[in-house]
Amino acid sequence: MNVEGIISVAGKSGLYKVLGQTKNGVIVQSLMDGKKSPISSNSKMSALQDIAIYTYTEELPLAEVLDKIRVKEAGKPSINHKSSSDVLYAYFKEIIEDYDEDRVYASDIKKLISWYNTL
C-alpha cells in the first residue's frame, strides 16, 4: 500500500495528504472529508512512510503491515478500531505473529486499524 505523502497530525483525528508547503508549514487535505487546511510547522506531524511496527526480529514498515491487513481482509474494511483490547491484540496476532507485545500497545493497534479503514 502506498502511504507516501500521507501524514498524521497530533491532536487531529484522521489522516491527511500533503498538497504543498507554505513558509510556516504545509497545506493538507483531509482523507475523511476532503477539506483543505494549513498545518503549522509547530504541529507534530508523522509521515506514515516513516512509521514502523516493532517485531522481535526487526521493525516492519507500516506500509507492509497495511498490505498484510489488506490481504487478510481481501481489500475490505477491517474490524472496528473501537473493539476491546483483547480483540485488537488477537486480531493483530493474526496479522503479525511475532510483533513485540511489550512495545506495541492497544492504542497503536487502534490507530493502525483506523488508518487502514480510512485508506
N, C-alpha and C positions, 0 to 999 in steps of 0.2 A: 504494500500500500504506500502510495506516495504522500509523505507528510511535509514535503519541502514547502516553506513559506507559510506554514500553519503555526500559530502561536497560542499559548495560554497566557492570560494576564491575571496576576494575583489580585484578588478582590473582585474579580468579574467572573460571572459564570459563562460557560461555553467556550468555544474556540473561535479564533479569528484568522483571516487570511490577510497577510501583509500586502497592501497595494502600492505603497510608496513611502518615501521618507520626507520629513519636514526638518527644519533646523532644530526643533526641540523634541523630536520623537518620530512616530510613524503614523501613517493613515492605515486603518484596518477596516475590514468588512466582516461583520458577524456571520458565521456559518448557520446560525439559528434563524435570524430574521432578515439577513441581507443588508442591514443598516451599516452605513459607513460612519466612522468616527475617528478622531485623533486620539492617540495614546501618548502621554508624556514620556520622555526618556527617563523620568524619575520612577515610573512604574516598573515593577518587577515582571519581566516577560520571559517566558521559556519557550524556545523553539522545540517543537515536537521531535525534530530530527536529531536533537542533542540529548534526548532523554533515553535512558536505558533501564532495564529491569535486572535486578541482581539475581543471579543463579549461583549455585555452589561452584561452578567451574568458570563462568565468565559473566560479562554484562551483555545482555541481549538487547539490541536496539529496539526501540518502541515500534518502528515500522514492521519488524519481523514478528513481534508479538501480535500486532493488529492483523497481520496476514494470517497468523495461526488461528486467531478467533474467526476471521472471515472464512477460512477453510472449514473449520468446525461447524460454523453456522450456515454454510453454503451461501454466503453473501447476504443472509437475512439478519435482522436485528438480534442482538444478544439478550441475555437475561436482564432484568431490571437492575440498575445500579443501586437501587434503594433496598435490595434484598438484605437479609440478615448477614452478619459477618461469617457465620458458619457456611451459609450457602455460597457466598462470594469466594471463600477460601477453597471449598470443594470444587467449584467451577474452575477457578484459576489453576488448581492442581491438574485438571484435565487438559488445560492448555499448555502449561509448562510444568512438567513433573518435578524438575529439580530447582524450582525457584527458592531463593533463600528466605525461609519462613521467619527468620529473625530480623530481616531488613526490608521486607515487603509487607506493608501494613494493609489493613482492610480499607483504609482511606485511599491508598494508592490504587487498589483494585477497583474501588468505586469510580475513581476518576478515570481510570483506563477504560472501563466498560462504558462509562458515559461518553467519553471521547469516541470510542468505536461506534456507538449508536448514532452519534452526531455526524461522523464522517460517512 
